[in-house]
Amino acid sequence: MRFVCENKGIPISCSRPITGIHHDNFALEQSMREILKEIKNSNIRTDGLFLNADAGFDTNKFRDYCL
């Protein structure tokens, strides 16, 4: 699972479970679409939101997605 937490570490949304046989960046954009949709549907404010992620998520494709 992938989690998005607020600045104090409290989870505000998560992805569906992902098997451990995949690299961290497997289906990353799809997971983030689902997570962000859940956050939006929950009326959670995202003003000033930033992403602080592990190096396993640092790909050019994901950087482009986040822009």
N, C-alpha and C positions, 0 to 999 in steps of 0.2 A: 504494500500500500504506500501511497505517497500522501503526505500531509502538508497542509498549509496552516501555519500557526500565526497568531498575532505576535506583537513585539515582546510579550512576556512568556511566550512559549505555549500558550493555550491553543489547541487545535481548533480551527474554525471550519475546516472541510477536509475531506480525504477522497482518494480515488478508490476504485474497486481493487480487490487484491490482485497482485501480479505474482506469478510463480517466480521462485528464486533462481531459475535457470537462465534468466534474461539479464542483460547488462542494465545498469541504472537508467540509461537513456532509451530503453525499449518503449515504444509507443508513448513517448513523453508528451508530445503535443496533444495527442488524444486525451491523455489523462488530465492535462492542464485545462483543456476545454471543458471537461466534465466538472472539474473542481471549481473553475471560475463560474460556470453556469450555476452550480449549487450555491456559491457565495452570493451571486446576483439574486437568485430566487429567494434567498434568506434575508434579503434587504440589509446585508452587512455592508457598511461603508468601506470603500477601498481607496479613499483619498490618501495620497502619499504612500500607497502600497509599493513595496519593493521586494525583490526576490533575493534571498540569500541561500544559495544552494551548494551542495557538495560538488566537488570537481567532476564527479561522474555524470553530472547533468550539463556540463559545459561543452556544448557542441555549437557549431555555427548555425545549424538548422534551428536549434532551440533559441539561440540568441536572436535570430531573425524573427522567430515566432513572438518573442517577448517585446519586440519593438512595436 
